[in-house]
Amino acid sequence: MKKGSQVCYSKIIIAALVLFSTTAATAQQQFKGLENLFTTPKSYVAGYTKNAPLIDGDINDAAWQQAKWSDDFVDIEGNLKPNPPLKTNIKMLWDDTCLYMAVKVMDPNVWATLKKRDDIIFMDNDVEVFIDPGNTTHEYFEIEWNAINSIFDLFLNKPYRNQGRPISSWDVKGMRSAVKIQGTLNDPSDTDKGWTVEIAIPFKALSLGNRRSAPGEGTFWRFNFSRVEWDTKVVNGKYEKLKDNNGRNLPEHNWVWSPQGVINMHFPERFGYLQFTKKDNAPAFVLPYSELQKQYLWLVYYRQTAWFREHGVYAQSLKELDVDDKVTINGNVSDLKLEATPHQFMALITDKKDNITWRINQEGLVGKLSNNPNE
């Protein structure tokens, strides 16, 4: 190659790099102020077991030896806050009928007071699971346990922010759970190690209508696990929550497997990913391309929500929201569109390569656009 050609080629490369950097910077600018809501959620690949664990609270069964512990839980806001001083971990397995979970809670002061089904269990220290099998942010489940295995279970048709109506009369039919305490319950005179919970949730309990929620090879759900921990002191031989100067309980700590980025577990789009496999050598989870596309739908949703709070109506164009109408993901270009009236909107993203369209509306309902009403 001639020297002049080399110089010309170098200029092209430099120009391309500048253009790429400018494009990337512009793309990142769109997310400014919302970075905490766009960190990559954590993932867990659950292996298949032919021998179901015995649900007795003892998580040392042979079946559990084939499952890996999750990362340590972090603060619900992620790296905006320090890591929790007490460790929490989960591991999961599945078979043709159930999802199995083992939870390990390190705690030097194990206590619990609530004993009735559907008491507000998070008023005690507890652990909580959130499951969205359909990955739509609507029709998801919440289940809570305290250290005496009292249970609160809840079905939500949609998040509270979208005027969702929780149904606490819903029960996880056929669920089994057991707690084992490494120490003594409600006894401040000693130092405990913590407590463990073992859980079996039938897939059919998470099925609505004629829709089956049983997974297959490679199926993934949106899933998160939370731990609520209250600060306490000992008064007359009993644990009491610390209070502020007005006599109100100090806020609880919220520690989670996958950081939500906001102090709210009811942002289902921020749940982690639980993938199911029957393969002996479980493949690492790879974030699907469609999930990367949906980030731009959520960008529009958050921007529209803020716009509505300020103006009382929704923006009528992407330009008003400072969102580009074309986005490049993994080298592929997608068209982003907004259809809006003052009180409703739908954002749509379409990949030019496969022509598949995903959409989101003002209630945060996400799904694939289809002309087939049965899909």
Phi, psi and omega in degrees: 000137179289155182301317179299322179293322179298317179298315179298316181297320179298320179296322178296315180298315180298316179298320180295318179295319177298316179297317180298315180297319179295317179296315180297318180295321178296318179298316180294326180300327180297332184265004184302132181089349181239015187304325182294341180264004182230021169290154182287122179297156178284165181223153178219130178258113182271128179274159180272139178240138175271345180236104183294141177292149174284126184274089181226006180090345178271115187263023178258012177305153177301325181301324184285346182291340180274355182254144180268146174287147175289171168300158173299144176297153179235175176295149183302331179272004179074221185284005172288342181229160179296159176293148180299149179281344181242137185277146172220136179217156176227158168218156187219149174221170175207159170223198186289346185243330191222156164261129181249137179228138172241133183235132179242117184243112177274126183200122180284349182227089183274122179214157176195148182231333187276132189238345185267148175300133178069017161300161179282086193297330182289358170285345164262168164300138182207176168235149188219141175242142178234126187229124175238087184297328185273349181055043178246351188073358175245157180057068179232172191233147176227132179224136183232148176224142170253187188284356172247018175066027169284146192235139168235122179233147194211139171246134178240127178288332175195166183297156179303324182298338180253029181061036176294148181247106181291141179247096182280349177284347177290135178238147175281093185295129177084000179292141175238139177210153179210148181240141173230128183260130175265077185147214179231140182281135173057036181233096182288355184282349179232173178250122181269165172268325181149206179210155180235148179233138177237134191221140171232118180247115178296137178299326182293338178288341181255017179259135180248130180059230179268003182275126178267135180258006179294132183278166172234184179302123177086352177302142172231145175245159167271135194205140171213159180228137186231153173232129175258129181227125179260145172282134184226167170223167180260124178231119180052043175078013180229153176282132174231142179291144175289144183236159177275186183293343179262006177084008178269147177301137171297150182302144178286161171270141177239110181246136190225161174289306179246121186299134179281331183085357181206150181280073182193116178283348186263044164246080188301335178293348179261359177299160173282188181243127174249116181250145183252136176216151173253000182285141181295317176261092186298126178289150176294145179290133176243124181297120181300148180304321181297329178290328175291321177298319184296339177302326181284331173293319179292328175300314178297317181301311181296319179294320179293320179299316179294320179298317181295320178299324183277323189249345181080359176218164177275151175296149183260357181211155176295328181300320178298331182269000184059041178242132181287151180268357174228133180230146179248122182232122181052036179084354180258141181263134175239145174267132177249129182231155177230127173244122189215146164244176180303333187235009176213156172204160170219129174254142184227140176232130185232125176281130182291341182280309183257351176063024175271136183245130172249149184220159175219146178243186186293347177263006180074019178278122184248141177186174179274134178284129182214147175275354181266113182294346181271355179270000000 
